[in-house]
Amino acid sequence: MSERPVTKRGRPGYDQRAILEVAVAAFNEFGYDATSMGVLATRLFLSKSAIYHHFSSKEEVLELALDEALDGLEGVLRDENARVGPAIDRLAWVLRGAVEVLTSRLPYVTLLLRVRGNTVVERTALARRRAFDRAVSALVTEARDEGSLRSDIDPRIVTRLLFGMVNSIVEWYRPEGPEDAETLADDVLAVALDGLRVPAGN
């Protein structure tokens, strides 16, 4: 799916991106279902009609927010570094890219990880997320088959463990903290892949 840029439309003086960021923060704080357009209007000091100049519905707000996270993750898979070369290197690239997307789009990825499939928009997002997971699992299988990873662990389990670790970052990572995103990605790769690589000489 192509990336969908968030653009400004509607009444001059209101920025759609700013409204989206406030909405995502509210969805993460209260939950999507519990966040009404009235709550968003109060937070933005706007009328609900002013918000509707930028978004047709609360569902459109959610869809754009989830696209922000998913387009980033899917973009990692489309990169040439994820498609060419040894599978272990491609897997490392995808893991690094996933960490970078998570840290740079933290509120949006947090929201993605909390959706439960209660709406069509959420179910579509979950389907895209599962497709991403399957692509990573296929990379794990390729890396195992080429002899770069251990062969005694099911690739599906490996994928779940890898993304269990990556996804947990949303619970504790703070952009203003002592570790930047690049160092964090280095640490994830060191823990994940160095613990899975076949020891030298085997």
Backbone bond lengths (Angstrom), bond angles and torsions (degrees), N, CA, C in turn:
res aa  C-N    CA-C-N  psi(-1)  N-CA   C-N-CA  omega(-1)  CA-C   N-CA-C  phi
1 M - - - 1.466 - - 1.520 108.58 -
2 S 1.330 117.75 135.07 1.453 120.37 -179.06 1.518 110.79 -73.91
3 E 1.340 113.94 154.89 1.452 118.27 -179.71 1.518 110.07 -68.29
4 R 1.318 115.78 142.82 1.458 121.22 -178.63 1.519 107.98 -113.14
5 P 1.336 118.01 99.43 1.459 119.03 -179.16 1.509 111.26 -65.40
6 V 1.319 114.87 142.24 1.453 119.70 176.26 1.521 107.27 -84.74
7 T 1.307 116.99 118.16 1.459 121.53 -174.90 1.518 110.57 -113.57
8 K 1.313 114.32 165.77 1.453 120.56 178.79 1.521 108.76 -91.91
9 R 1.322 116.23 131.61 1.454 118.97 175.64 1.523 108.11 -149.54
10 G 1.300 115.55 163.68 1.452 119.02 176.18 1.515 112.06 92.10
11 R 1.311 115.44 -148.34 1.454 121.79 -171.64 1.523 111.58 -63.66
12 P 1.334 119.70 129.23 1.463 121.76 178.31 1.524 110.67 -59.45
13 G 1.335 115.55 146.89 1.458 120.42 177.27 1.506 113.98 98.11
14 Y 1.314 118.31 -13.97 1.458 122.18 177.31 1.526 108.36 -113.14
15 D 1.310 115.76 129.96 1.446 121.54 -177.59 1.532 109.22 -101.31
16 Q 1.325 116.36 124.65 1.460 120.29 -176.74 1.523 111.66 -63.58
17 R 1.329 116.74 -37.71 1.453 120.48 179.96 1.523 111.17 -60.49
18 A 1.331 116.84 -43.86 1.461 120.25 -179.93 1.525 111.17 -63.62
19 I 1.315 117.07 -40.23 1.462 120.59 177.49 1.524 109.98 -63.87
20 L 1.334 116.65 -42.39 1.460 120.71 -179.74 1.532 110.71 -61.21
21 E 1.316 117.46 -43.23 1.465 120.74 -179.02 1.524 111.69 -63.30
22 V 1.324 116.63 -41.54 1.463 119.93 177.54 1.529 110.29 -65.69
23 A 1.329 116.27 -39.86 1.468 119.91 -179.89 1.522 110.93 -64.37
24 V 1.319 117.60 -43.32 1.463 120.73 -179.50 1.527 110.22 -63.10
25 A 1.322 116.93 -41.36 1.467 120.14 177.33 1.527 110.65 -60.65
26 A 1.332 116.97 -40.76 1.467 120.54 179.17 1.527 111.21 -68.84
27 F 1.338 117.16 -41.28 1.465 119.96 178.09 1.526 110.57 -60.30
28 N 1.336 116.23 -40.85 1.464 119.74 -179.54 1.527 111.63 -70.20
29 E 1.320 116.80 -31.96 1.465 120.52 -178.12 1.527 112.06 -78.11
30 F 1.323 116.72 -45.83 1.463 120.88 -172.71 1.529 113.67 -104.95
31 G 1.330 116.25 -17.49 1.462 120.32 -169.86 1.519 109.51 95.79
32 Y 1.322 116.10 145.05 1.460 119.81 -177.08 1.527 111.82 -60.76
33 D 1.328 117.08 -47.86 1.457 120.54 -175.42 1.525 111.73 -62.32
34 A 1.325 116.69 -34.12 1.463 120.51 -176.35 1.519 113.62 -85.88
35 T 1.318 117.13 -3.78 1.471 120.82 -178.42 1.519 109.12 -100.97
36 S 1.313 116.12 108.18 1.460 120.69 179.81 1.523 110.41 -89.87
37 M 1.316 115.81 166.63 1.463 119.55 174.41 1.521 110.40 -62.51
38 G 1.337 116.24 -28.91 1.454 119.45 176.14 1.522 112.08 -64.45
39 V 1.334 116.66 -40.06 1.469 120.69 176.13 1.525 109.98 -61.32
40 L 1.328 116.54 -44.15 1.462 119.94 179.31 1.522 111.12 -63.99
41 A 1.321 116.54 -41.44 1.468 119.85 179.44 1.522 110.94 -61.38
42 T 1.326 116.63 -40.74 1.462 120.61 178.82 1.516 110.86 -63.53
43 R 1.320 117.04 -44.41 1.464 121.02 -179.32 1.521 112.11 -65.21
44 L 1.313 116.12 -32.90 1.459 121.02 -176.54 1.524 112.78 -91.63
45 F 1.329 116.47 -6.69 1.472 120.67 -174.06 1.523 110.39 56.68
46 L 1.337 114.42 41.45 1.456 121.66 178.16 1.520 108.82 -125.16
47 S 1.313 115.61 163.44 1.458 119.12 168.77 1.528 108.54 -81.79
48 K 1.330 116.40 157.62 1.459 119.17 177.22 1.529 110.74 -60.63
49 S 1.320 117.06 -35.84 1.472 119.46 -179.78 1.518 111.11 -63.77
50 A 1.346 117.30 -32.53 1.461 119.54 177.72 1.521 110.75 -65.95
51 I 1.340 116.88 -37.68 1.464 120.21 177.53 1.517 109.97 -65.45
52 Y 1.330 116.30 -38.26 1.463 119.82 -178.73 1.523 112.67 -68.97
53 H 1.321 118.19 -10.16 1.462 120.12 171.79 1.529 110.33 -71.61
54 H 1.320 116.91 -21.56 1.460 121.84 -177.13 1.523 112.81 -106.88
55 F 1.306 117.79 -30.74 1.461 122.48 -177.30 1.529 108.64 -133.47
56 S 1.319 116.16 139.50 1.454 119.43 -179.05 1.529 111.93 -76.66
57 S 1.337 117.14 -22.83 1.451 120.78 -176.77 1.527 109.64 -166.05
58 K 1.329 115.98 169.21 1.459 120.26 174.25 1.520 110.20 -63.88
59 E 1.334 116.87 -32.77 1.458 120.72 179.35 1.522 111.34 -63.72
60 E 1.335 116.71 -36.37 1.468 118.86 177.76 1.527 110.31 -66.46
61 V 1.320 117.32 -37.99 1.466 120.43 176.24 1.522 109.61 -58.79
62 L 1.329 116.34 -47.84 1.457 120.92 179.89 1.524 111.17 -61.60
63 E 1.320 116.73 -44.15 1.462 120.42 -178.19 1.524 111.28 -60.75
64 L 1.323 116.65 -45.16 1.465 119.86 179.06 1.521 111.18 -64.70
65 A 1.323 116.91 -38.03 1.457 120.72 179.79 1.530 110.79 -65.58
66 L 1.324 117.13 -44.78 1.457 120.51 179.68 1.522 111.31 -68.59
67 D 1.329 117.04 -34.89 1.458 120.07 175.50 1.531 110.96 -61.15
68 E 1.309 116.39 -35.78 1.471 120.40 179.93 1.530 110.17 -57.98
69 A 1.320 117.05 -43.13 1.465 120.95 178.70 1.519 111.36 -73.90
70 L 1.321 116.97 -48.18 1.463 120.91 -173.79 1.522 112.48 -69.93
71 D 1.324 117.71 -37.78 1.459 119.47 177.71 1.519 110.77 -61.72
72 G 1.343 116.26 -36.60 1.456 119.64 177.60 1.514 111.88 -64.65
73 L 1.328 117.48 -46.46 1.462 121.20 -179.63 1.527 111.23 -65.91
74 E 1.320 116.71 -43.37 1.461 119.76 179.51 1.520 111.09 -66.25
75 G 1.329 116.59 -31.81 1.457 120.39 176.76 1.519 112.21 -63.39
76 V 1.317 117.06 -34.29 1.464 120.84 176.44 1.524 110.05 -61.36
77 L 1.325 117.32 -43.25 1.462 121.26 -179.87 1.527 112.41 -67.54
78 R 1.328 117.19 -29.78 1.466 120.07 -178.86 1.522 112.87 -78.47
79 D 1.317 117.21 -18.16 1.458 120.54 -178.47 1.531 110.31 -61.84
80 E 1.332 116.94 144.91 1.457 121.48 -179.23 1.528 111.80 -57.71
81 N 1.336 117.47 -33.79 1.461 120.66 -179.72 1.525 112.40 -66.08
82 A 1.322 117.21 -19.15 1.465 120.99 176.89 1.522 111.86 -91.50
83 R 1.333 116.71 -5.68 1.464 119.72 -174.27 1.526 113.81 -119.17
84 V 1.339 118.02 -16.00 1.464 121.49 -174.46 1.524 109.47 -127.20
85 G 1.350 115.47 136.24 1.451 120.34 176.30 1.513 112.64 110.40
86 P 1.330 116.81 -178.53 1.468 120.52 178.78 1.519 111.16 -57.56
87 A 1.322 115.96 143.59 1.461 120.40 -176.58 1.524 111.89 -60.27
88 I 1.327 117.70 -35.98 1.462 119.69 -178.73 1.523 111.00 -64.54
89 D 1.331 116.77 -36.76 1.464 120.20 178.28 1.523 110.90 -71.02
90 R 1.331 116.14 -38.03 1.466 119.67 177.71 1.520 110.63 -66.51
91 L 1.334 116.53 -39.85 1.461 120.03 177.38 1.522 110.51 -63.15
92 A 1.314 117.23 -43.05 1.464 120.65 178.27 1.525 110.73 -60.98
93 W 1.337 116.45 -40.31 1.464 120.51 179.14 1.530 110.79 -62.90
94 V 1.327 116.61 -43.91 1.461 120.55 -178.33 1.526 110.76 -66.02
95 L 1.319 117.39 -42.12 1.462 119.96 178.35 1.524 111.03 -63.12
96 R 1.328 115.96 -44.62 1.465 119.23 177.57 1.520 110.61 -61.29
97 G 1.328 115.90 -44.09 1.458 119.65 179.55 1.508 112.53 -62.96
98 A 1.335 117.17 -38.91 1.461 120.62 178.81 1.520 111.17 -63.26
99 V 1.335 116.19 -40.96 1.465 119.36 177.46 1.527 110.35 -64.42
100 E 1.313 117.19 -41.60 1.463 120.56 -179.34 1.532 111.58 -66.05
101 V 1.335 116.98 -39.71 1.470 119.85 176.26 1.519 109.63 -63.81
102 L 1.324 116.62 -44.38 1.458 120.54 -178.78 1.525 111.35 -60.18
103 T 1.326 116.77 -44.95 1.464 119.17 -176.55 1.526 112.18 -74.21
104 S 1.320 117.37 -32.69 1.469 119.49 -178.31 1.526 112.64 -83.41
105 R 1.336 117.17 -21.98 1.463 121.87 -179.63 1.530 109.49 -125.71
106 L 1.312 115.46 41.22 1.459 122.33 -170.20 1.527 114.27 -51.52
107 P 1.347 120.06 -50.27 1.474 118.77 -178.71 1.526 112.45 -62.56
108 Y 1.335 116.76 -35.27 1.460 120.78 -177.21 1.534 110.92 -72.25
109 V 1.337 116.89 -42.14 1.458 119.89 177.68 1.526 110.14 -67.57
110 T 1.327 116.75 -38.16 1.466 120.48 176.21 1.523 109.91 -56.62
111 L 1.320 116.52 -45.84 1.466 120.75 178.65 1.521 110.77 -62.23
112 L 1.331 117.30 -44.18 1.466 120.95 178.97 1.520 111.31 -57.18
113 L 1.318 117.05 -42.22 1.461 120.89 -177.03 1.524 112.53 -71.51
114 R 1.341 116.91 -12.45 1.463 120.20 -177.73 1.517 113.70 -102.49
115 V 1.327 118.36 -8.37 1.467 118.75 -179.12 1.522 109.69 -71.81
116 R 1.320 116.38 148.51 1.460 121.97 -173.87 1.527 113.57 -121.91
117 G 1.323 117.68 3.71 1.456 119.03 177.21 1.507 114.33 85.16
118 N 1.321 117.28 26.79 1.464 120.45 -178.09 1.526 113.51 -80.47
119 T 1.324 117.54 -13.67 1.465 121.48 -179.38 1.522 108.83 -132.41
120 V 1.328 115.43 168.09 1.466 120.15 177.38 1.523 110.11 -60.45
121 V 1.328 116.80 -42.35 1.466 120.93 179.58 1.523 110.23 -59.64
122 E 1.325 116.86 -44.64 1.461 120.45 -179.75 1.522 111.39 -66.52
123 R 1.327 117.14 -41.24 1.468 119.60 -179.39 1.529 110.90 -65.57
124 T 1.316 116.75 -36.89 1.466 119.94 176.44 1.516 110.52 -64.09
125 A 1.324 116.14 -42.79 1.464 120.23 178.77 1.524 111.26 -63.39
126 L 1.317 117.02 -42.08 1.462 120.46 179.57 1.522 111.05 -65.05
127 A 1.326 117.73 -35.85 1.462 120.69 177.47 1.524 110.24 -64.40
128 R 1.333 117.09 -41.58 1.472 120.48 177.48 1.524 110.81 -65.68
129 R 1.303 117.00 -38.70 1.466 120.34 178.46 1.530 110.89 -65.40
130 R 1.329 117.35 -40.78 1.462 120.28 177.67 1.527 111.16 -64.26
131 A 1.337 116.75 -37.19 1.463 120.16 177.66 1.531 110.35 -63.85
132 F 1.320 116.56 -38.78 1.468 120.52 176.34 1.525 109.89 -62.45
133 D 1.320 116.94 -45.72 1.467 121.13 179.92 1.529 111.10 -61.32
134 R 1.335 116.38 -39.52 1.469 119.39 179.00 1.528 111.23 -64.79
135 A 1.318 116.53 -38.15 1.466 119.99 178.51 1.526 110.85 -64.13
136 V 1.326 116.42 -39.94 1.465 119.76 177.88 1.523 110.18 -67.70
137 S 1.318 117.32 -41.39 1.456 121.08 178.12 1.525 110.93 -60.43
138 A 1.331 116.89 -37.56 1.466 120.57 177.36 1.528 110.67 -65.13
139 L 1.327 117.07 -37.52 1.463 120.65 176.52 1.526 111.05 -64.97
140 V 1.320 116.37 -40.64 1.467 120.56 177.49 1.528 109.67 -60.76
141 T 1.328 116.35 -43.03 1.465 120.33 178.80 1.519 110.88 -62.51
142 E 1.336 117.25 -43.95 1.465 120.76 178.31 1.529 111.08 -61.28
143 A 1.328 116.61 -43.23 1.459 120.35 -179.45 1.524 110.89 -64.62
144 R 1.323 116.37 -37.56 1.464 120.00 175.73 1.522 110.70 -64.90
145 D 1.338 116.79 -45.54 1.453 120.99 -176.32 1.524 112.15 -67.15
146 E 1.338 117.35 -28.88 1.462 119.59 178.00 1.524 111.95 -82.54
147 G 1.339 116.67 -3.23 1.449 120.79 177.01 1.506 115.52 90.54
148 S 1.352 117.61 11.69 1.457 120.91 -177.74 1.524 113.04 -89.04
149 L 1.327 116.84 -23.96 1.454 121.49 -179.22 1.519 110.08 -121.16
150 R 1.299 114.81 159.21 1.457 120.75 177.15 1.528 110.77 -58.01
151 S 1.313 115.77 145.41 1.462 120.79 -177.57 1.525 112.83 -100.92
152 D 1.339 116.49 0.61 1.472 118.93 -174.92 1.523 113.16 -98.84
153 I 1.349 117.30 10.88 1.465 121.22 178.37 1.527 108.28 -124.87
154 D 1.306 116.97 131.09 1.464 122.59 179.10 1.527 109.51 -59.65
155 P 1.356 118.17 126.91 1.467 120.68 179.60 1.527 113.68 -55.23
156 R 1.338 116.90 -32.62 1.470 118.98 178.44 1.521 110.94 -66.43
157 I 1.331 116.58 -37.06 1.464 120.16 176.92 1.517 110.39 -69.27
158 V 1.339 115.79 -42.03 1.463 119.68 177.96 1.528 110.22 -57.50
159 T 1.333 116.65 -45.58 1.468 120.51 -179.47 1.523 110.99 -61.56
160 R 1.320 116.99 -43.80 1.468 120.00 178.57 1.531 111.28 -61.59
161 L 1.335 116.39 -41.38 1.459 119.92 -179.69 1.528 111.10 -67.90
162 L 1.334 116.43 -42.07 1.467 119.94 179.65 1.522 111.08 -60.33
163 F 1.336 115.54 -48.08 1.456 117.70 -176.80 1.516 112.61 -81.14
164 G 1.333 117.14 -18.85 1.456 117.90 168.15 1.517 110.15 -61.76
165 M 1.338 116.11 -41.77 1.453 120.47 178.02 1.525 111.60 -68.28
166 V 1.326 117.07 -48.11 1.465 120.27 -178.63 1.526 111.05 -62.99
167 N 1.323 117.11 -46.71 1.460 120.44 -176.77 1.521 112.33 -66.17
168 S 1.320 117.51 -27.75 1.469 119.68 179.49 1.518 111.94 -64.99
169 I 1.328 116.60 -16.94 1.469 120.32 -179.30 1.524 111.44 -59.49
170 V 1.343 116.89 -31.11 1.470 118.99 -177.80 1.525 111.55 -62.91
171 E 1.334 117.08 -23.12 1.455 120.09 -176.09 1.526 113.27 -79.77
172 W 1.324 117.24 -21.20 1.465 117.90 -174.41 1.521 114.94 -134.06
173 Y 1.341 118.20 -17.40 1.465 119.16 -176.39 1.521 111.05 -71.06
174 R 1.318 116.18 136.13 1.461 122.48 174.86 1.524 108.63 -128.77
175 P 1.339 117.96 123.75 1.470 120.53 -177.15 1.520 113.48 -54.71
176 E 1.328 116.98 -29.45 1.464 119.64 -179.13 1.522 112.48 -86.68
177 G 1.338 117.57 4.74 1.456 121.76 -177.78 1.520 112.60 -73.89
178 P 1.339 116.41 -176.17 1.465 120.47 -172.97 1.520 114.81 -75.74
179 E 1.337 118.89 -16.94 1.455 121.64 -175.57 1.517 110.34 -112.50
180 D 1.344 116.55 127.23 1.459 118.71 179.28 1.526 109.90 -82.24
181 A 1.323 114.84 171.99 1.463 120.12 -173.47 1.522 111.90 -63.47
182 E 1.321 118.14 -38.76 1.464 120.85 -178.31 1.530 111.09 -65.26
183 T 1.328 116.47 -43.35 1.462 120.20 178.53 1.519 110.47 -65.28
184 L 1.329 115.94 -39.65 1.461 119.97 178.17 1.525 110.56 -61.39
185 A 1.335 117.17 -42.62 1.464 120.63 177.90 1.528 110.47 -62.85
186 D 1.335 117.54 -40.38 1.466 120.73 176.23 1.526 110.79 -58.24
187 D 1.318 116.02 -43.71 1.466 120.27 -179.08 1.522 111.50 -64.92
188 V 1.344 116.39 -41.30 1.463 119.94 178.96 1.526 110.45 -61.93
189 L 1.334 116.88 -44.57 1.459 119.76 -179.91 1.525 111.28 -65.22
190 A 1.324 116.76 -38.89 1.461 119.74 179.62 1.519 111.30 -62.87
191 V 1.330 116.01 -44.74 1.466 119.90 -179.48 1.520 110.95 -70.76
192 A 1.330 116.85 -44.72 1.460 120.89 -173.46 1.522 112.41 -73.31
193 L 1.331 117.08 -54.98 1.462 119.17 -171.20 1.518 113.15 -86.15
194 D 1.306 118.66 -37.13 1.464 118.41 177.99 1.523 110.90 -65.02
195 G 1.311 116.60 -26.87 1.460 119.01 176.42 1.518 113.57 -80.59
196 L 1.345 116.95 -11.85 1.465 121.16 -178.13 1.520 112.78 -109.76
197 R 1.320 117.44 -19.41 1.463 119.55 -176.31 1.523 111.76 -62.74
198 V 1.322 115.69 147.33 1.453 121.09 173.21 1.529 107.47 -67.72
199 P 1.343 120.07 128.09 1.465 121.41 -179.74 1.525 111.49 -57.59
200 A 1.342 115.90 144.21 1.455 121.47 -179.66 1.526 110.15 -57.54
201 G 1.327 115.99 136.87 1.449 120.39 178.38 1.508 114.19 93.75
202 N 1.342 117.33 -8.23 1.480 119.71 179.70 1.527 110.20 -88.32
